[in-house]
Amino acid sequence: MADKIPVLTADDARDNALINSLSIIGIDVKTGLSHLSNKKSVYCGVVNAFYLHFQKLCALISDSLAENDLDSFRLAVHTMKSALSTIGAMDLSKQAAGLEAAAKNGDAKFCAEQYPWLNYGLLALYGRLSAVFGGGKDTAMEKGNLEMLRESVGKAMQAVAVYNSKSAINALGPLLAYDFGEEINTSLENAVEAFSDCDIDVARDLLTALHTHTGII
């Protein structure tokens, strides 16, 4: 009996097109996918969320450095470092890691001197992503519903109980394509990044806080 030909859905075609475009602009898609169990839909959701929140995070980094608040700078750069690694922008992630280490050591001079170089690279990346996403015209996220959120977060909590980061990412990743409000969106993004870093304790705390603040579970 002949093998069945896989059916390519509209979502599959959209994800494949996005991944191809990201490869063309220099993103290490293979590495990014490897961080997210090679789930294309999850990866595309993460990249979309990264693009939507990029400017806000860059502003947080720049403002904290301008105010000489190295602790806030370190935390913001850490978030950027993890996000860059997750999508496969490895060179920029390494630059961010160097700034994070300097901030941790209280080296304000190094941070002030080197951040402009990272910022230049980040702005160049944002420009390339804008070309892929059409300048933000088509990136508005569909409204998510609480039933979907409750089910997926519940599955992630079950995965946490057995220290299974991949299952948790598979449960949470698709949620990143939907809008549940800024607070929940941010918690979900941070949880996926924590799971991709295999930092299950941090991810557990984020999911627990999500439960406490929203009462969704």
Helices and strands as residue ranges (DSSP letters): H 10-24, H 29-35, H 40-66, H 70-87, H 90-104, H 108-133, E 142-143, H 146-161, H 165-172, G 173-177, E 178-179, H 182-196, H 200-214
